[in-house]
Amino acid sequence: MIDFLRGLISHVESEYVVLDVRDVGYRVFTPNPYAFAGKEEAVTIYIHHHVREDAILLYGFESREEQTLFRKLLEVSGIGPRVALGILAGGRPDAVIGAIQQENIAFLTRLPGIGKKTAQRMILDLKDKLAGFATDAGLLAAAGLAPHQPVSAASAQQGAGTAWEEARDGLSALGYTAAELDKAWNALAPSVTADETVDSLMKRALQQLFKG
């Protein structure tokens, strides 16, 4: 089984990247492919090698923490690779782990593909298994473990902070101009919350950019 791959990013799509490892291109599905856009140096992607009757699929992550959490999520009834990938696209690992440990169903049901029953199963199945994972209190406080409230454009930008800056860099690498990105941000800002991730901001901004 493949545990990690190291190579050059040769292509980026909305759901996956193509990683060139010694002239062999591996299609790797990731929570946020655009996070890899514009990277010219070799990158390491931690892999979950998924085999089924009709396909062999590679799911990839920027950190061991993400890889491990992805595999833990697959242990929950009703969560397959696509849903697990969506969870990691919608929330930082620390935030997801913290929500499970604190039994925060409101946060979990905001993640893609997660309803109340699945959120309850996540808590029941994973709370004890994730007890050894370190979580950052600052991230948890900003990750929806408080009421999820829309904020003004100014305070949203301050709250989203680094996440939007990283998302903006990734979008710039795809060829979008500063004016286009400012326009997209102004449209998004009223509904942005402090728990937004780089992944979710990039996806939302792309949807706005496609609208023109």
Helices and strands as residue ranges (DSSP letters): E 4-12, E 16-21, E 24-29, G 33-36, E 43-52, E 55-61, H 64-73, H 81-90, H 93-101, H 105-108, H 116-126, H 137-141, H 153-160, H 162-173, H 178-188, G 189-191, H 198-211
